[in-house]
């Protein structure tokens, strides 16, 4: 699969389409198969005890799979999550950013499937694993 959007184009696209979370996520790498994204952890992402909340980890997996899909199909804002399975495997380090490493496993006309491993900065083992499926709207000819 070949990327049709550059990292810079993707960053601009996310800022335009999702201004409410533009300061939470950083696109570090996209190449059409692999995507690396960072979530800048702030107090609003923490739950009691100082660990990153499950919904925050889901948000990172979701945005990362969205970016992996957009990188290959171009700007399709109405591409939506249709399925997610997430396993929380270990506690992230307190106050550290999260990094998602996403692999686009399948890209079809109507669905994309991605595998996401989420790491806490400074830990070698992943803290979560997600499988994400996105529905791609039909192309208008």
C-alpha positions as a Markdown table, in Angstrom:
| # | Residue | x | y | z |
|---|---|---|---|---|
| 1 | Unk | 0.0 | 0.0 | 0.0 |
| 2 | Unk | 1.2 | 3.4 | -0.9 |
| 3 | Unk | 0.6 | 6.6 | 1.2 |
| 4 | Unk | -1.3 | 9.3 | -0.7 |
| 5 | Unk | -0.9 | 11.8 | 2.2 |
| 6 | Unk | 2.3 | 13.1 | 3.6 |
| 7 | Unk | 2.9 | 13.4 | 7.4 |
| 8 | Unk | 2.6 | 17.2 | 7.0 |
| 9 | Unk | -0.7 | 16.9 | 5.1 |
| 10 | Unk | -2.1 | 14.5 | 7.7 |
| 11 | Unk | -1.2 | 16.9 | 10.6 |
| 12 | Unk | -3.0 | 19.8 | 8.8 |
| 13 | Unk | -6.0 | 17.5 | 8.0 |
| 14 | Unk | -6.4 | 16.4 | 11.7 |
| 15 | Unk | -6.2 | 20.0 | 12.8 |
| 16 | Unk | -8.9 | 21.0 | 10.4 |
| 17 | Unk | -11.2 | 18.0 | 11.0 |
| 18 | Unk | -10.7 | 17.4 | 14.7 |
| 19 | Unk | -9.7 | 20.8 | 16.3 |
| 20 | Unk | -11.0 | 19.7 | 19.6 |
| 21 | Unk | -8.2 | 17.2 | 20.0 |
| 22 | Unk | -5.5 | 18.7 | 17.8 |
| 23 | Unk | -3.2 | 19.3 | 20.8 |
| 24 | Unk | -3.4 | 15.7 | 22.1 |
| 25 | Unk | -1.9 | 13.8 | 19.2 |
| 26 | Unk | 1.3 | 14.0 | 17.2 |
| 27 | Unk | 1.8 | 12.1 | 13.9 |
| 28 | Unk | 5.4 | 10.9 | 14.0 |
| 29 | Unk | 5.5 | 8.6 | 10.9 |
| 30 | Unk | 3.2 | 7.3 | 8.1 |
| 31 | Unk | 4.2 | 5.3 | 5.1 |
| 32 | Unk | 1.1 | 3.6 | 3.9 |
| 33 | Unk | 1.5 | 0.4 | 6.0 |
| 34 | Unk | 2.9 | 1.6 | 9.3 |
| 35 | Unk | 1.9 | 4.6 | 11.4 |
| 36 | Unk | 3.5 | 5.9 | 14.6 |
| 37 | Unk | 1.5 | 8.4 | 16.7 |
| 38 | Unk | 2.1 | 10.0 | 20.1 |
| 39 | Unk | -0.5 | 11.0 | 22.6 |
| 40 | Unk | 0.7 | 13.9 | 24.8 |
| 41 | Unk | -0.5 | 12.9 | 28.2 |
| 42 | Unk | -2.1 | 15.6 | 30.4 |
| 43 | Unk | -4.0 | 15.5 | 33.7 |
| 44 | Unk | -7.3 | 15.1 | 31.8 |
| 45 | Unk | -6.1 | 11.7 | 30.5 |
| 46 | Unk | -5.4 | 10.3 | 34.0 |
| 47 | Unk | -7.6 | 8.4 | 36.4 |
| 48 | Unk | -7.2 | 8.2 | 40.2 |
| 49 | Unk | -3.8 | 6.7 | 41.0 |
| 50 | Unk | -2.1 | 8.5 | 38.1 |
| 51 | Unk | -2.5 | 5.9 | 35.4 |
| 52 | Unk | -3.7 | 6.8 | 31.9 |
| 53 | Unk | -7.4 | 6.0 | 31.5 |
| 54 | Unk | -8.7 | 3.3 | 29.2 |
| 55 | Unk | -10.8 | 5.8 | 27.2 |
| 56 | Unk | -7.6 | 7.8 | 26.5 |
| 57 | Unk | -5.8 | 4.7 | 25.3 |
| 58 | Unk | -8.8 | 3.8 | 23.1 |
| 59 | Unk | -8.7 | 7.4 | 21.7 |
| 60 | Unk | -5.1 | 6.9 | 20.7 |
| 61 | Unk | -5.8 | 3.5 | 19.1 |
| 62 | Unk | -8.8 | 5.0 | 17.2 |
| 63 | Unk | -7.0 | 8.1 | 15.9 |
| 64 | Unk | -4.0 | 6.1 | 14.9 |
| 65 | Unk | -6.0 | 3.6 | 12.9 |
| 66 | Unk | -7.9 | 6.5 | 11.3 |
| 67 | Unk | -4.6 | 8.1 | 10.3 |
| 68 | Unk | -3.3 | 4.8 | 8.9 |
| 69 | Unk | -6.5 | 4.5 | 6.8 |
| 70 | Unk | -6.5 | 8.2 | 5.6 |
| 71 | Unk | -2.8 | 7.9 | 4.7 |
| 72 | Unk | -3.9 | 5.4 | 2.0 |
| 73 | Unk | -7.3 | 6.6 | 0.8 |
| 74 | Unk | -7.0 | 10.3 | 1.2 |
| 75 | Unk | -9.3 | 12.8 | 2.9 |
| 76 | Unk | -12.5 | 10.9 | 3.7 |
| 77 | Unk | -13.8 | 12.5 | 6.9 |
| 78 | Unk | -16.8 | 10.2 | 7.1 |
| 79 | Unk | -14.7 | 7.1 | 7.5 |
| 80 | Unk | -15.9 | 5.7 | 10.8 |
| 81 | Unk | -15.0 | 3.1 | 13.4 |
| 82 | Unk | -17.1 | 0.0 | 13.0 |
| 83 | Unk | -15.3 | -2.4 | 15.4 |
| 84 | Unk | -12.7 | -2.3 | 18.1 |
| 85 | Unk | -11.3 | -4.9 | 20.3 |
| 86 | Unk | -8.8 | -3.7 | 22.9 |
| 87 | Unk | -6.7 | -5.5 | 25.5 |
| 88 | Unk | -5.2 | -3.5 | 28.4 |
| 89 | Unk | -2.2 | -5.5 | 29.3 |
| 90 | Unk | -0.2 | -3.5 | 31.8 |
| 91 | Unk | -0.2 | -0.1 | 33.6 |
| 92 | Unk | 1.3 | 2.7 | 31.7 |
| 93 | Unk | 4.1 | 4.7 | 33.5 |
| 94 | Unk | 2.7 | 7.8 | 35.2 |
| 95 | Unk | 3.0 | 11.0 | 33.4 |
| 96 | Unk | 4.6 | 9.5 | 30.3 |
| 97 | Unk | 3.4 | 10.0 | 26.7 |
| 98 | Unk | 1.8 | 7.0 | 24.9 |
| 99 | Unk | 3.1 | 5.9 | 21.5 |
| 100 | Unk | 0.9 | 3.8 | 19.1 |
| 101 | Unk | 2.5 | 1.7 | 16.5 |
| 102 | Unk | -0.2 | 0.8 | 13.9 |
| 103 | Unk | 0.0 | -1.6 | 11.0 |
| 104 | Unk | -2.6 | -1.4 | 8.3 |
| 105 | Unk | -3.4 | -5.1 | 7.8 |
| 106 | Unk | -6.1 | -4.8 | 5.1 |
| 107 | Unk | -7.4 | -2.0 | 2.9 |
| 108 | Unk | -10.5 | -2.8 | 0.8 |
| 109 | Unk | -13.1 | -0.7 | -0.9 |
| 110 | Unk | -15.4 | -0.5 | 2.1 |
| 111 | Unk | -13.3 | -1.6 | 5.1 |
| 112 | Unk | -9.8 | -1.2 | 6.6 |
| 113 | Unk | -8.4 | -3.3 | 9.4 |
| 114 | Unk | -5.5 | -2.2 | 11.6 |
| 115 | Unk | -3.5 | -3.7 | 14.5 |
| 116 | Unk | -2.4 | -1.2 | 17.1 |
| 117 | Unk | 0.2 | -1.7 | 19.8 |
| 118 | Unk | 0.4 | 1.1 | 22.5 |
| 119 | Unk | 3.5 | 1.7 | 24.5 |
| 120 | Unk | 4.1 | 3.9 | 27.5 |
| 121 | Unk | 7.2 | 6.0 | 26.7 |
| 122 | Unk | 10.1 | 4.3 | 28.6 |
| 123 | Unk | 8.6 | 0.8 | 28.6 |
| 124 | Unk | 9.6 | -1.9 | 26.2 |
| 125 | Unk | 6.5 | -4.0 | 26.5 |
| 126 | Unk | 3.1 | -2.7 | 25.1 |
| 127 | Unk | 0.5 | -1.5 | 27.6 |
| 128 | Unk | -2.4 | -2.2 | 25.2 |
| 129 | Unk | -3.2 | -3.9 | 22.0 |
| 130 | Unk | -6.2 | -3.0 | 19.7 |
| 131 | Unk | -7.7 | -4.3 | 16.5 |
| 132 | Unk | -9.6 | -1.6 | 14.7 |
| 133 | Unk | -12.0 | -1.8 | 11.7 |
| 134 | Unk | -13.1 | 1.3 | 9.8 |
| 135 | Unk | -15.9 | 1.6 | 7.3 |
| 136 | Unk | -15.0 | 3.6 | 4.2 |
| 137 | Unk | -17.8 | 5.5 | 2.5 |
| 138 | Unk | -18.5 | 4.6 | -1.1 |
| 139 | Unk | -16.6 | 6.8 | -3.6 |
| 140 | Unk | -18.7 | 9.3 | -5.5 |
| 141 | Unk | -17.9 | 9.1 | -9.2 |
